[in-house]
Amino acid sequence: MPTYTRFAPGDLDALAHLLRQGFGIPRADLLRYRDLFGDGVFRMLRHDNRPAGCAAVWDMPQWFGGRPVPSRAVAVVTVEPAARGAGLGGALMADVLREAHAEGCALSVLYGATLPLYAKLGYARAGSAVTYGAAPAVLARGPADGLRRLDPLDADLLAALRLREARTGNGLAERGEAQWTLLLKPGDEQAADVYVADGPDGPEGYVAVRPPAERRLTVVDVCVHGLRAAHRVLGFLAGYRAQVDRVVWPGGPEDPLVHLAADTGVAIDGWEEWLARVVDVERALAARGYPAGVEGTLVLDVADPLLPHNHGRFRLTVAGGRGRVDRPSDGGQADVVLPVAALAPLYTGHLGASALRRIGVLHGSDAGIATADKLFAGPRPWLADRF
Ligand SMILES: CC(C)(COP(=O)(O)OP(=O)(O)OC[C@H]1O[C@@H](n2cnc3c(N)ncnc32)[C@H](O)[C@@H]1OP(=O)(O)O)[C@@H](O)C(=O)NCCC(=O)NCCS
């Protein structure tokens, strides 16, 4: 039987080997991650008394419907190449999920390099992470003005702007200090410069750019509130037009820079979907917010062969933007019947109940589907972070 443990300092060589073979991560990068995040993020899987796999996990509030939901992020899931295909990856991830539940998480989220491993365990596509690209001249006409270089870095100022956005969207995660550092100062050559748009009542947006390279400008993070901040950021990016042929930036499906660019020609240069898994149905349904002015009751019949506490019926009663959850007795009809994997996109707002029924992964009465569509309606979910 494989055993799942927290990382101990004696595991360092094994972890370095797994990350090099799994992701080509050099030891120096691992040491930097270890300095930033601490040993507490790493997990090891041992088999036949040898380290056979690893993962990194950390908690982040992820916002849905205007409320933070405790979510566990998972990255660098790796099994020793000589031991693959024997079920160790599945065993490792099942323990990651059991541990996340025991420690109070409601959701788990990851970017999967492969889907089948995670789909078997109840993860499903649940949100996007888009990379937009455009020639700089497309973005704005006229001179750039009004941005202030933020030096030294003030992560609290940036986090406050991002939090304002998270409260009105779906999926955005709060970053801790280590995440801000890794994003903006991953190393001297990759370090980003941050510029802030000030308004009469304080900062209204920011943009973080790496130095232009090979006629390309990479925005590592951007957040704007309102027309004035968006136009200033667009003007700032267009100011690179003598130096670069393309500006690329990360965004969501409702990106303000795309909508406000001065000309046609913005394209999607990259599009990824992150996977989510509901780790605790009751906690997840009670933690998120729901659309203002919407009321309703929905009985969900969830199938979860891995985590027994998620299996069965849950009654969600929504009023005043909040949800209350209880466990009804098994008599009577459920409004919607679904495997836990289908609950993830419904919960995040990635796919509505009607769309999930159309593709055959959720069933229910017409009235039940209509209620579910209404309760989980909202902006399309996205994440500004890649991991
Ligand atoms: C992905 C990985 C962790 C799977 O580990 P594993 O021990 O081989 O996985 P399991 O034996 O438990 O297999 C579970 C499912 O994963 C998938 N899988 C197995 N080996 C895989 C491989 N080499 N590549 C991609 N997917 C694989 C299969 O769908 C399998 O289901 P099946 O047995 O019904 O076909 C392992 O291949 C690995 O370390 N890859 C390199 C790093 C990586 O890409 N990690 C994923 C990051 S998100």
The ligand as an SDF file (V2000), in Angstrom:
LIG
                    3D

 48 50  0  0  0  0  0  0  0  0999 V2000
    0.2350   12.0560  -14.6450 C   0  0  0  0  0  0  0  0  0  0  0  0
    0.9120   11.0970  -13.6720 C   0  0  0  0  0  0  0  0  0  0  0  0
    1.0230   11.7630  -12.2930 C   0  0  0  0  0  0  0  0  0  0  0  0
    0.0330    9.8480  -13.5690 C   0  0  0  0  0  0  0  0  0  0  0  0
    0.5910    8.9810  -12.5940 O   0  0  0  0  0  0  0  0  0  0  0  0
    0.3340    7.4070  -12.6760 P   0  0  0  0  0  0  0  0  0  0  0  0
    0.7850    6.7720  -11.3950 O   0  0  0  0  0  0  0  0  0  0  0  0
    0.8930    6.8830  -13.9120 O   0  0  0  0  0  0  0  0  0  0  0  0
   -1.2580    7.4050  -12.7430 O   0  0  0  0  0  0  0  0  0  0  0  0
   -2.2490    6.1660  -12.4760 P   0  0  0  0  0  0  0  0  0  0  0  0
   -1.5180    4.8800  -12.7320 O   0  0  0  0  0  0  0  0  0  0  0  0
   -2.9080    6.3490  -11.1550 O   0  0  0  0  0  0  0  0  0  0  0  0
   -3.3090    6.4010  -13.6320 O   0  0  0  0  0  0  0  0  0  0  0  0
   -4.4670    7.1700  -13.4590 C   0  0  0  0  0  0  0  0  0  0  0  0
   -4.8900    7.6780  -14.8240 C   0  0  0  0  0  0  0  0  0  0  0  0
   -3.9340    8.6430  -15.2600 O   0  0  0  0  0  0  0  0  0  0  0  0
   -3.7470    8.5420  -16.6550 C   0  0  0  0  0  0  0  0  0  0  0  0
   -2.2930    8.3320  -16.8930 N   0  0  0  0  0  0  0  0  0  0  0  0
   -1.5530    7.2780  -16.5120 C   0  0  0  0  0  0  0  0  0  0  0  0
   -0.2930    7.4540  -16.9100 N   0  0  0  0  0  0  0  0  0  0  0  0
   -0.2410    8.6010  -17.5730 C   0  0  0  0  0  0  0  0  0  0  0  0
    0.7820    9.2750  -18.2480 C   0  0  0  0  0  0  0  0  0  0  0  0
    2.0270    8.7890  -18.3100 N   0  0  0  0  0  0  0  0  0  0  0  0
    0.5010   10.4550  -18.8110 N   0  0  0  0  0  0  0  0  0  0  0  0
   -0.7570   10.9470  -18.7760 C   0  0  0  0  0  0  0  0  0  0  0  0
   -1.7700   10.3230  -18.1450 N   0  0  0  0  0  0  0  0  0  0  0  0
   -1.5240    9.1590  -17.5670 C   0  0  0  0  0  0  0  0  0  0  0  0
   -4.5440    7.3790  -17.1470 C   0  0  0  0  0  0  0  0  0  0  0  0
   -5.7500    7.8770  -17.7180 O   0  0  0  0  0  0  0  0  0  0  0  0
   -4.8750    6.6160  -15.9200 C   0  0  0  0  0  0  0  0  0  0  0  0
   -6.1410    6.0590  -15.9950 O   0  0  0  0  0  0  0  0  0  0  0  0
   -6.3060    4.5470  -16.6380 P   0  0  0  0  0  0  0  0  0  0  0  0
   -5.4730    3.6520  -15.7820 O   0  0  0  0  0  0  0  0  0  0  0  0
   -7.7680    4.3050  -16.5440 O   0  0  0  0  0  0  0  0  0  0  0  0
   -5.8130    4.6510  -18.0210 O   0  0  0  0  0  0  0  0  0  0  0  0
    2.3160   10.6730  -14.1510 C   0  0  0  0  0  0  0  0  0  0  0  0
    2.1880   10.1940  -15.4540 O   0  0  0  0  0  0  0  0  0  0  0  0
    3.3390   11.7970  -14.1630 C   0  0  0  0  0  0  0  0  0  0  0  0
    4.0470   11.9890  -13.1800 O   0  0  0  0  0  0  0  0  0  0  0  0
    3.4610   12.5470  -15.3030 N   0  0  0  0  0  0  0  0  0  0  0  0
    4.4190   13.6150  -15.4370 C   0  0  0  0  0  0  0  0  0  0  0  0
    4.0080   14.8480  -14.6630 C   0  0  0  0  0  0  0  0  0  0  0  0
    2.6260   15.3270  -15.0510 C   0  0  0  0  0  0  0  0  0  0  0  0
    2.3380   15.5850  -16.1980 O   0  0  0  0  0  0  0  0  0  0  0  0
    1.7470   15.4790  -14.0500 N   0  0  0  0  0  0  0  0  0  0  0  0
    0.4170   15.9740  -14.2150 C   0  0  0  0  0  0  0  0  0  0  0  0
    0.4370   17.3900  -13.8340 C   0  0  0  0  0  0  0  0  0  0  0  0
   -1.1090   18.1480  -13.7990 S   0  0  0  0  0  0  0  0  0  0  0  0
  1  2  1  0
  2  3  1  0
  2  4  1  0
  2 36  1  0
  4  5  1  0
  5  6  1  0
  6  7  2  0
  6  8  1  0
  6  9  1  0
  9 10  1  0
 10 11  2  0
 10 12  1  0
 10 13  1  0
 13 14  1  0
 14 15  1  0
 15 16  1  0
 15 30  1  0
 16 17  1  0
 17 18  1  0
 17 28  1  0
 18 19  1  0
 18 27  1  0
 19 20  2  0
 20 21  1  0
 21 22  1  0
 21 27  2  0
 22 23  1  0
 22 24  2  0
 24 25  1  0
 25 26  2  0
 26 27  1  0
 28 29  1  0
 28 30  1  0
 30 31  1  0
 31 32  1  0
 32 33  2  0
 32 34  1  0
 32 35  1  0
 36 37  1  0
 36 38  1  0
 38 39  2  0
 38 40  1  0
 40 41  1  0
 41 42  1  0
 42 43  1  0
 43 44  2  0
 43 45  1  0
 45 46  1  0
 46 47  1  0
 47 48  1  0
M  END
$$$$
